[in-house]
Amino acid sequence: MDLGLSGKTALVLGAGGGLGSAIARTLAREGARVALADIDLAAASRVADEIGATGAQAIAMQWDLGDLAVIDANIARIEHELGPVDVLVNNTGGPPPTPVSGQTSELWSQHFQSMVMSVIAITDRVLPGMRERKFGRIVTSTSSGVVAPIANLGLSNALRMALLGWSKTLVREVGKDGITCNIVLPGRVATGRIQFLDEQKAKREGRPVADVTAESNASIPVGRYGEPQEYADVVAFLASRNASYVTGSVIRVDGGLLANI
């Protein structure tokens, strides 16, 4: 299937990590020019080099999402080197595992800035161009915790929930301009973040990581963690020309983990 991404420019946030790097590679394979943004420039550069070796066009950018002042200059660089952004993949890092109660206002503010305000501000920066060209894809990766809150991920559950309301509201403002806005929820996808969370749970409960992972796998109807590529394939479809009538949706990529309808 031709996804119609050839010649489009995509910006992938968090592109040095497991989900972000898989998304960036997949969009590049579909013909998109890709800007890979990550606070870890070395990680983003490795992925950009891999993409470049295939003949596709990619640039790596060091980007601290907590610093809203760099947004305009970073987008301007992408526009200069690759072209205006047609596809925006909002993929941010997660906060530390904590209860939702008893956290400092400074901690809440820090992660609200990097996980919520950054997404809103970056989207606002690229929307005028998308509207002018009558094409845009905004795909925002959150967490299954926005549907079924995850124990000890209080900040993540609460802050990512804000993005659902924002995305759903934006749909009605930009739909007639050929712009779609969708939320994607990863379940237990095998990334460094999930490994870290399993390790933290094992430490809290005083048992082997292997036992925690086995228990988690057993709770998933397909019986395993997902692969980053499986997640990336869904994001690529939502970013495509073919998904022009899919907007305002919350798509679960979780192997059936979430039991609620």
C-alpha positions as CSV (number, residue, x, y, z in Angstrom):
1,M,0.0,0.0,0.0
2,D,1.3,3.4,-1.0
3,L,0.8,5.7,2.0
4,G,1.3,8.8,0.0
5,L,4.1,10.1,2.2
6,S,6.7,10.5,-0.5
7,G,8.0,14.0,-0.5
8,K,6.3,14.9,2.8
9,T,8.3,16.2,5.8
10,A,7.8,14.6,9.2
11,L,8.9,15.8,12.6
12,V,9.2,13.0,15.2
13,L,9.7,14.0,18.8
14,G,11.5,11.6,21.1
15,A,13.0,10.0,18.0
16,G,16.1,8.6,19.8
17,G,14.0,6.2,21.9
18,G,12.4,2.9,21.2
19,L,9.0,4.1,19.9
20,G,10.2,7.3,18.3
21,S,13.1,5.7,16.4
22,A,10.8,3.0,15.0
23,I,8.3,5.6,13.9
24,A,11.1,7.7,12.2
25,R,12.5,4.7,10.4
26,T,9.0,3.7,9.2
27,L,8.1,7.1,7.9
28,A,11.5,7.4,6.1
29,R,10.9,4.0,4.4
30,E,7.6,5.4,3.2
31,G,9.4,8.3,1.5
32,A,9.1,11.0,4.0
33,R,11.9,13.4,4.9
34,V,12.3,13.1,8.6
35,A,13.5,15.4,11.4
36,L,14.5,13.4,14.5
37,A,14.3,15.5,17.7
38,D,15.5,14.2,21.0
39,I,17.2,15.6,24.1
40,D,19.9,12.9,23.5
41,L,21.5,14.1,20.3
42,A,23.8,11.1,20.0
43,A,20.7,8.7,20.1
44,A,18.9,10.8,17.4
45,S,22.0,11.0,15.3
46,R,22.5,7.2,15.3
47,V,19.0,6.7,14.0
48,A,19.3,9.6,11.4
49,D,22.6,8.0,10.2
50,E,20.8,4.6,9.7
51,I,18.0,6.3,7.8
52,G,20.5,8.3,5.7
53,A,22.4,5.1,4.8
54,T,19.2,3.8,3.1
55,G,19.1,6.9,0.8
56,A,16.4,8.7,2.7
57,Q,16.8,12.2,4.0
58,A,17.0,12.8,7.8
59,I,18.4,15.3,10.2
60,A,19.0,14.9,13.9
61,M,18.3,17.7,16.4
62,Q,19.0,18.1,20.0
63,W,15.7,19.3,21.5
64,D,14.8,19.8,25.1
65,L,11.0,19.8,25.1
66,G,11.0,21.6,28.4
67,D,12.5,24.7,26.7
68,L,9.7,26.3,24.8
69,A,12.0,29.2,23.7
70,V,13.7,27.0,21.1
71,I,10.6,25.9,19.2
72,D,10.6,28.6,16.6
73,A,14.3,28.3,15.7
74,N,14.1,24.5,15.6
75,I,11.1,24.5,13.3
76,A,12.7,27.1,11.1
77,R,15.7,24.9,10.7
78,I,13.5,22.0,9.6
79,E,11.7,24.2,7.1
80,H,15.0,25.3,5.7
81,E,16.7,21.9,5.5
82,L,13.7,19.6,4.8
83,G,10.7,21.7,4.0
84,P,7.6,22.6,6.0
85,V,6.3,20.0,8.5
86,D,3.4,17.9,7.1
87,V,3.4,15.2,9.7
88,L,4.0,15.9,13.4
89,V,4.5,13.0,15.8
90,N,4.2,14.2,19.4
91,N,6.1,11.6,21.4
92,T,7.4,12.8,24.7
93,G,9.3,11.1,27.5
94,G,7.5,10.0,30.7
95,P,7.9,11.3,34.2
96,P,9.4,9.2,37.0
97,P,7.1,6.6,38.6
98,T,5.4,8.2,41.6
99,P,2.1,8.3,43.4
100,V,-0.3,11.0,42.2
101,S,-0.5,12.5,45.7
102,G,2.2,14.4,47.6
103,Q,4.2,15.6,44.7
104,T,5.7,19.1,44.6
105,S,4.2,21.8,42.4
106,E,7.7,22.2,40.9
107,L,7.6,18.6,39.7
108,W,4.1,19.0,38.3
109,S,5.2,22.2,36.5
110,Q,8.3,20.7,35.1
111,H,6.6,17.8,33.5
112,F,3.5,19.8,32.4
113,Q,5.9,22.0,30.5
114,S,7.8,19.1,28.7
115,M,4.8,16.7,28.2
116,V,1.9,19.0,27.5
117,M,2.8,22.6,26.8
118,S,5.6,21.5,24.4
119,V,3.2,19.5,22.4
120,I,0.6,22.3,22.2
121,A,3.2,24.9,21.3
122,I,5.0,22.9,18.7
123,T,1.7,22.0,17.1
124,D,0.6,25.6,17.1
125,R,3.9,26.5,15.3
126,V,3.3,24.1,12.4
127,L,-0.5,24.4,12.0
128,P,-0.5,27.6,9.9
129,G,1.5,25.9,7.2
130,M,-0.6,22.8,7.3
131,R,-3.7,24.9,6.9
132,E,-2.2,26.8,4.0
133,R,-1.3,23.5,2.2
134,K,-4.6,21.8,3.1
135,F,-2.8,18.8,4.5
136,G,-1.5,17.9,8.0
137,R,-1.2,14.9,10.2
138,I,-0.9,15.3,14.0
139,V,-0.4,12.0,15.8
140,T,0.1,12.2,19.6
141,S,1.5,9.3,21.5
142,T,0.3,9.1,25.1
143,S,-0.2,6.0,27.4
144,S,-2.7,3.3,28.2
145,G,-2.8,5.0,31.6
146,V,-5.2,7.7,30.1
147,V,-7.9,4.9,29.7
148,A,-7.0,2.7,32.7
149,P,-4.7,4.6,35.2
150,I,-1.5,2.8,36.0
151,A,-0.5,2.4,39.6
152,N,2.5,4.5,40.6
153,L,2.4,6.5,37.3
154,G,0.4,9.3,38.8
155,L,2.0,12.2,36.9
156,S,1.8,10.4,33.6
157,N,-1.8,9.4,34.0
158,A,-2.9,12.9,34.8
159,L,-0.7,14.9,32.4
160,R,-1.3,12.7,29.4
161,M,-5.0,12.9,29.9
162,A,-4.8,16.6,29.2
163,L,-3.6,15.8,25.7
164,L,-6.8,13.8,24.9
165,G,-9.0,16.8,25.6
166,W,-6.7,19.1,23.6
167,S,-6.5,16.8,20.6
168,K,-10.2,16.1,20.5
169,T,-11.0,19.8,20.7
170,L,-8.4,20.6,17.9
171,V,-10.1,18.2,15.5
172,R,-13.1,20.6,15.1
173,E,-10.9,23.6,14.6
174,V,-8.8,22.1,11.8
175,G,-10.7,19.3,10.2
176,K,-11.9,21.4,7.2
177,D,-8.3,22.3,6.5
178,G,-7.4,18.7,5.7
179,I,-5.7,18.2,9.0
180,T,-6.3,15.1,11.2
181,C,-5.5,14.7,14.9
182,N,-5.3,11.4,16.5
183,I,-4.1,9.9,19.8
184,V,-2.3,6.6,19.9
185,L,-2.0,4.6,23.2
186,P,0.9,2.1,23.5
187,G,0.3,-0.8,25.8
188,R,3.2,-2.9,27.0
189,V,5.6,-2.3,24.1
190,A,9.2,-3.6,24.5
191,T,11.2,-0.5,24.9
192,G,13.7,0.8,27.4
193,R,11.0,2.7,29.2
194,I,9.0,-0.5,29.8
195,Q,12.1,-2.3,30.9
196,F,12.8,0.5,33.4
197,L,9.2,0.4,34.8
198,D,9.4,-3.4,35.2
199,E,12.7,-3.0,37.0
200,Q,11.2,-0.4,39.3
201,K,8.2,-2.5,40.1
202,A,10.4,-5.5,40.9
203,K,12.5,-3.4,43.2
204,R,9.5,-2.0,45.0
205,E,8.0,-5.5,45.5
206,G,11.3,-7.3,46.2
207,R,11.0,-9.9,43.5
208,P,12.9,-10.8,40.3
209,V,12.4,-8.7,37.2
210,A,11.7,-11.8,35.2
211,D,8.7,-12.6,37.4
212,V,7.3,-9.1,36.9
213,T,7.7,-9.4,33.1
214,A,6.2,-12.9,33.0
215,E,3.2,-11.7,35.0
216,S,2.8,-8.7,32.7
217,N,2.9,-10.9,29.6
218,A,0.3,-13.2,31.1
219,S,-2.1,-10.2,31.5
220,I,-2.0,-9.5,27.8
221,P,-4.4,-11.5,25.6
222,V,-1.8,-12.0,22.8
223,G,0.6,-13.2,25.5
224,R,3.6,-11.0,24.8
225,Y,4.9,-7.4,24.7
226,G,4.5,-5.5,21.5
227,E,7.3,-4.7,19.2
228,P,8.1,-1.0,18.5
229,Q,7.6,-1.7,14.7
230,E,4.0,-2.8,15.4
231,Y,3.4,0.5,17.0
232,A,5.2,2.5,14.3
233,D,3.1,0.8,11.6
234,V,-0.1,2.2,13.1
235,V,1.4,5.7,13.5
236,A,2.5,5.6,9.8
237,F,-1.0,4.7,8.7
238,L,-2.5,7.6,10.7
239,A,0.1,9.9,9.1
240,S,-0.8,8.8,5.6
241,R,-3.0,10.1,2.9
242,N,-5.1,6.9,3.3
243,A,-6.2,7.9,6.8
244,S,-7.8,11.2,5.7
245,Y,-11.1,10.2,7.3
246,V,-9.7,9.0,10.6
247,T,-9.5,11.9,13.0
248,G,-10.4,12.6,16.7
249,S,-9.7,8.9,17.4
250,V,-8.0,7.2,20.3
251,I,-6.2,4.2,18.9
252,R,-5.0,1.4,21.2
253,V,-1.9,-0.6,20.3
254,D,-1.9,-2.9,23.3
255,G,-2.4,-6.5,22.3
256,G,-5.9,-6.4,23.9
257,L,-4.5,-5.4,27.3
258,L,-7.1,-2.9,28.2
259,A,-10.2,-4.8,29.2
260,N,-12.6,-1.9,29.1
261,I,-14.6,-0.9,25.9
